[in-house]
Amino acid sequence: MLLSFFVILVPIGILGNILYSKITDIVTHSSQYLNQLKHFADQIKEKTGYEIVKPQNIDQLGSYLTVLLPKVLGVTLNTITLIASMYFILYFMLVNGRRMEEALYEYIPLKDSNVELIGKEVRVMVVSNTIGIPLIALIQGVVGLIGYLIIGINEPWLWFVATCIAAMMPVVGAALIYIPLAVSLFVSGEIGKGIAMTIYGFGVIGLVDNLFRFLLNKKLGDIHPLITIFGVIIGIQLFGFIGLIFGPLLISMFLLLLRIYSSEFIVKKREMRRVK
């Protein structure tokens, strides 16, 4: 437990604190960032004749930023509470794990073959979700960090943390970071860096996501993408940030129980009908 705390939680806590301080800075100086965005939109309108962002939408973004910090703080507190609860449960599972396993094996009202199936499937799902999803996000973050250093992005480690977190999001993934980053470079007048960031984001970071997701799914367990998408959406609503991992696990477990129900009870009903 101590090893997991220092190896996993302490680094994540440090990186999360860096990201939290940056969000605080953005919220505090939101008016300056919004003015830069308006200036960039005006420049695009002068050169192309098209209004890509209306001033009213930018003002609405400002009102959203004012409520962003309390939401982030709430997610942080929920995550700390869940982690503390998980360590509390982990202690008893480490001390009395075998007794718990024997009790579950004895009292679960299923056939022995289905109980063994649950054990095998849960192992595959846990490895695939709790290792595969963060590992793919970390790989994307490292690839993104290399690009940030080469291009010369300010605060590359901050964007590395943000990329790792966003990479676990369904559908949009790391694009949630490198697209706004490229836009901010264009806004600040760094056109060359903005073009390089756009090409690197779509051509390298996005490609890495698809490539490694395919390879790791085959190695760790072939989880359907819809399970990941809906699992993340539901998990975030139920558990906060940690739901990125445990949401897909819950849906996978639910589908497994449906399969076992079909095997355990529907077959029995058919046999009873044949007897009658």
C-alpha positions as CSV (number, residue, x, y, z in Angstrom):
1,M,0.0,0.0,0.0
2,L,2.9,2.4,0.8
3,L,4.6,1.5,-2.4
4,S,1.5,2.2,-4.5
5,F,1.0,5.5,-2.6
6,F,4.5,6.8,-3.4
7,V,4.8,5.4,-6.9
8,I,1.4,6.2,-8.2
9,L,-0.5,8.7,-6.1
10,V,2.3,11.1,-5.2
11,P,3.4,11.7,-8.8
12,I,-0.3,12.0,-10.0
13,G,-1.0,14.4,-7.1
14,I,2.0,16.6,-8.0
15,L,1.0,16.8,-11.7
16,G,-2.6,17.4,-10.7
17,N,-1.5,20.3,-8.5
18,I,0.4,21.8,-11.4
19,L,-2.7,21.6,-13.6
20,Y,-4.9,23.0,-10.9
21,S,-2.7,26.0,-10.4
22,K,-2.8,26.7,-14.1
23,I,-6.6,26.5,-14.2
24,T,-6.7,28.9,-11.3
25,D,-4.5,31.3,-13.2
26,I,-6.8,31.0,-16.3
27,V,-9.9,31.7,-14.2
28,T,-8.2,34.7,-12.4
29,H,-7.0,36.3,-15.7
30,S,-9.9,35.1,-17.8
31,S,-10.6,38.6,-19.1
32,Q,-7.1,38.9,-20.6
33,Y,-7.4,35.6,-22.4
34,L,-10.9,36.4,-23.7
35,N,-9.7,39.7,-25.1
36,Q,-6.9,37.9,-26.9
37,L,-9.4,35.5,-28.4
38,K,-11.6,38.4,-29.5
39,H,-8.7,40.1,-31.1
40,F,-7.8,36.9,-33.0
41,A,-11.4,36.5,-34.2
42,D,-11.4,40.1,-35.4
43,Q,-8.2,39.4,-37.4
44,I,-9.6,36.3,-39.0
45,K,-12.8,38.3,-39.9
46,E,-10.7,41.1,-41.5
47,K,-8.6,38.7,-43.6
48,T,-11.3,36.2,-44.7
49,G,-14.6,38.0,-44.2
50,Y,-15.9,35.2,-42.0
51,E,-16.8,35.5,-38.4
52,I,-15.6,32.2,-36.8
53,V,-16.6,33.2,-33.3
54,K,-19.3,35.6,-32.2
55,P,-18.5,38.1,-29.4
56,Q,-21.6,36.9,-27.5
57,N,-20.2,33.3,-27.5
58,I,-16.8,34.5,-26.1
59,D,-18.7,36.4,-23.3
60,Q,-20.6,33.2,-22.5
61,L,-17.2,31.4,-22.3
62,G,-16.2,34.0,-19.7
63,S,-19.2,33.2,-17.5
64,Y,-18.4,29.5,-17.8
65,L,-14.8,30.1,-16.6
66,T,-16.1,31.7,-13.4
67,V,-17.9,28.5,-12.4
68,L,-15.1,26.2,-13.7
69,L,-12.9,26.4,-10.6
70,P,-15.5,25.3,-8.0
71,K,-16.3,22.3,-10.3
72,V,-12.7,21.3,-10.5
73,L,-12.4,21.7,-6.7
74,G,-15.5,19.5,-6.2
75,V,-14.0,16.8,-8.6
76,T,-10.8,16.9,-6.6
77,L,-12.5,16.4,-3.3
78,N,-14.6,13.5,-4.6
79,T,-11.5,11.9,-6.0
80,I,-9.7,12.1,-2.7
81,T,-12.7,10.6,-0.9
82,L,-12.9,7.7,-3.3
83,I,-9.2,7.0,-3.1
84,A,-9.3,6.9,0.7
85,S,-12.3,4.5,0.5
86,M,-10.4,2.3,-2.0
87,Y,-7.4,2.1,0.3
88,F,-9.6,1.3,3.3
89,I,-11.2,-1.6,1.3
90,L,-7.8,-2.6,-0.1
91,Y,-6.4,-3.1,3.4
92,F,-9.0,-5.7,4.3
93,M,-8.7,-7.4,0.9
94,L,-5.0,-7.8,1.4
95,V,-5.4,-9.1,4.9
96,N,-8.5,-11.3,4.4
97,G,-8.4,-11.7,0.6
98,R,-8.5,-15.5,0.5
99,R,-11.3,-15.7,3.0
100,M,-13.3,-13.2,1.0
101,E,-12.7,-15.2,-2.2
102,E,-13.7,-18.5,-0.6
103,A,-16.9,-16.9,0.8
104,L,-17.8,-15.4,-2.6
105,Y,-17.2,-18.8,-4.3
106,E,-19.4,-20.6,-1.8
107,Y,-22.3,-18.1,-1.5
108,I,-22.7,-16.8,-5.1
109,P,-25.8,-18.6,-6.4
110,L,-24.2,-19.7,-9.7
111,K,-22.7,-22.8,-11.1
112,D,-19.0,-23.4,-10.4
113,S,-18.2,-23.0,-14.1
114,N,-19.9,-19.6,-14.2
115,V,-18.1,-18.4,-11.0
116,E,-14.8,-19.3,-12.6
117,L,-15.9,-17.5,-15.8
118,I,-16.5,-14.4,-13.7
119,G,-13.0,-14.6,-12.2
120,K,-11.4,-14.9,-15.6
121,E,-13.4,-12.2,-17.3
122,V,-13.1,-9.8,-14.4
123,R,-9.3,-10.2,-14.6
124,V,-9.2,-9.5,-18.3
125,M,-11.5,-6.5,-17.9
126,V,-9.5,-5.1,-14.9
127,V,-6.2,-5.4,-16.8
128,S,-7.7,-3.9,-20.0
129,N,-9.5,-1.0,-18.3
130,T,-7.3,-0.1,-15.4
131,I,-4.0,-0.6,-17.2
132,G,-4.9,-0.2,-20.9
133,I,-6.7,3.2,-20.7
134,P,-4.1,5.0,-18.5
135,L,-1.2,3.4,-20.5
136,I,-2.5,4.7,-23.8
137,A,-3.1,8.1,-22.3
138,L,0.5,8.1,-20.9
139,I,1.9,7.1,-24.3
140,Q,0.0,10.0,-26.0
141,G,1.2,12.4,-23.3
142,V,4.8,11.4,-23.8
143,V,4.5,11.7,-27.6
144,G,2.8,15.1,-27.1
145,L,5.6,16.2,-24.7
146,I,8.2,15.4,-27.3
147,G,6.4,17.6,-29.8
148,Y,5.9,20.4,-27.3
149,L,9.6,20.4,-26.6
150,I,10.6,20.4,-30.3
151,I,8.1,23.1,-31.3
152,G,9.0,25.2,-28.3
153,I,5.7,25.4,-26.4
154,N,5.8,27.2,-23.1
155,E,5.2,25.1,-20.0
156,P,5.5,21.7,-21.9
157,W,5.1,19.7,-18.7
158,L,1.8,21.3,-18.0
159,W,0.5,20.5,-21.4
160,F,1.9,16.9,-21.0
161,V,-0.3,16.5,-17.9
162,A,-3.3,18.0,-19.7
163,T,-2.8,15.7,-22.7
164,C,-2.6,12.6,-20.5
165,I,-5.9,13.5,-18.8
166,A,-7.7,14.5,-22.0
167,A,-6.4,11.3,-23.8
168,M,-8.7,9.2,-21.5
169,M,-11.7,11.1,-22.6
170,P,-14.0,9.4,-25.2
171,V,-14.3,10.5,-28.8
172,V,-12.3,13.8,-28.6
173,G,-9.3,12.5,-26.6
174,A,-6.1,14.5,-26.8
175,A,-7.5,16.7,-29.5
176,L,-9.2,18.5,-26.5
177,I,-5.7,19.9,-25.8
178,Y,-3.7,20.2,-28.9
179,I,-6.5,22.0,-30.9
180,P,-6.9,24.8,-28.3
181,L,-3.1,24.9,-27.9
182,A,-2.7,25.5,-31.7
183,V,-5.5,28.1,-31.6
184,S,-3.7,29.9,-28.7
185,L,-0.5,30.0,-30.7
186,F,-2.3,31.6,-33.7
187,V,-3.9,34.1,-31.3
188,S,-0.6,35.1,-29.9
189,G,0.8,35.6,-33.4
190,E,3.1,32.5,-33.5
191,I,1.8,31.3,-36.8
192,G,4.7,28.9,-37.5
193,K,4.4,27.2,-34.2
194,G,0.6,27.1,-34.6
195,I,0.9,25.3,-38.0
196,A,3.5,22.9,-36.6
197,M,1.3,22.1,-33.6
198,T,-1.7,21.5,-35.8
199,I,0.2,19.1,-38.1
200,Y,1.9,17.3,-35.2
201,G,-1.4,17.0,-33.2
202,F,-3.4,15.5,-36.0
203,G,-0.6,13.6,-37.8
204,V,1.3,12.2,-34.8
205,I,-0.6,12.4,-31.5
206,G,-3.9,11.3,-33.1
207,L,-2.2,8.5,-35.0
208,V,-0.4,7.2,-31.9
209,D,-3.8,6.9,-30.1
210,N,-5.3,4.7,-32.9
211,L,-2.2,2.6,-33.3
212,F,-1.5,1.8,-29.7
213,R,-5.2,1.4,-28.8
214,F,-5.5,-1.3,-31.4
215,L,-2.3,-3.1,-30.3
216,L,-3.0,-2.9,-26.6
217,N,-6.6,-4.0,-27.0
218,K,-5.4,-7.2,-28.7
219,K,-2.8,-7.8,-26.0
220,L,-4.7,-6.9,-22.9
221,G,-8.3,-7.7,-23.9
222,D,-10.5,-6.7,-26.8
223,I,-12.9,-4.2,-25.2
224,H,-15.5,-2.8,-27.6
225,P,-15.1,1.0,-28.1
226,L,-18.7,1.7,-27.2
227,I,-18.1,0.2,-23.8
228,T,-15.3,2.6,-23.3
229,I,-17.2,5.6,-24.5
230,F,-20.4,5.0,-22.5
231,G,-18.4,3.7,-19.5
232,V,-16.4,6.9,-19.3
233,I,-19.5,9.1,-19.7
234,I,-21.4,7.2,-16.9
235,G,-18.3,6.8,-14.7
236,I,-17.5,10.5,-14.6
237,Q,-21.1,11.3,-13.6
238,L,-21.0,8.7,-10.8
239,F,-17.4,8.8,-9.5
240,G,-15.8,11.9,-10.9
241,F,-12.4,11.8,-12.5
242,I,-11.7,8.2,-11.3
243,G,-14.8,7.1,-13.3
244,L,-12.6,7.3,-16.4
245,I,-11.3,3.9,-15.4
246,F,-14.1,2.3,-13.4
247,G,-17.0,3.3,-15.7
248,P,-16.0,1.0,-18.5
249,L,-15.3,-1.7,-15.9
250,L,-18.8,-1.4,-14.5
251,I,-20.4,-1.7,-18.0
252,S,-18.2,-4.7,-18.9
253,M,-19.2,-6.4,-15.6
254,F,-22.9,-5.7,-16.3
255,L,-22.7,-7.3,-19.8
256,L,-20.9,-10.3,-18.3
257,L,-23.6,-10.8,-15.7
258,L,-26.2,-10.7,-18.5
259,R,-24.3,-13.5,-20.3
260,I,-24.2,-15.5,-17.1
261,Y,-27.9,-15.0,-16.5
262,S,-28.6,-16.2,-20.0
263,S,-26.4,-19.3,-19.4
264,E,-27.7,-20.0,-15.9
265,F,-31.4,-19.3,-16.0
266,I,-32.7,-19.2,-19.6
267,V,-31.3,-22.7,-20.2
268,K,-33.0,-24.0,-17.1
269,K,-36.3,-22.5,-18.3
270,R,-36.0,-24.3,-21.6
271,E,-35.3,-27.6,-19.9
272,M,-38.3,-27.2,-17.7
273,R,-40.5,-26.5,-20.7
274,R,-39.2,-29.6,-22.4
275,V,-40.0,-31.7,-19.3
276,K,-43.6,-30.3,-19.2
